[in-house]
């Protein structure tokens, strides 16, 4: 087993999952590609902001307690 194999972080998958979840959710609501991409982009921003806020709160709690 190569140590380089275990050096890959699971967080590299986060942007891919963010895009896929946003596009799939938008595709369940709309049929046209322009609307799917527009809504997917909006949901991607919302999900990224939510994850950032959770990460920030957890970071602040870990450093101040």
C-alpha positions, -999 to +999 in steps of 0.1 A: +000+000+000+013+034-010+013+062+015+004+086-013-029+068-016-039+077+019-026+113+016-057+122-005-082+142+014-119+134+012-126+172+010-115+172-027-149+155-034-169+183-018-170+206-048-181+177-071-208+167-046-219+203-043-223+207-081-240+173-085-265+178-057-274+213-068-279+203-104-300+172-095-322+192-071-327+219-098-335+192-124-363+178-102-379+213-104-374+224-140-372+209-175-352+235-194-314+235-192-312+273-187-335+271-157-317+240-143-283+257-145-296+290-131-313+273-101-284+249-097-260+278-094-283+294-068-286+262-048-248+257-050-242+292-035-268+285-007-253+251+002-218+264+001-227+293+024-245+270+048-215+247+050-192+276+054-213+290+083-214+256+100-176+252+096-171+287+109-192+281+140-175+248+147-141+264+143-150+293+166-164+268+192-132+247+190-109+276+195-128+295+223-137+266+245 
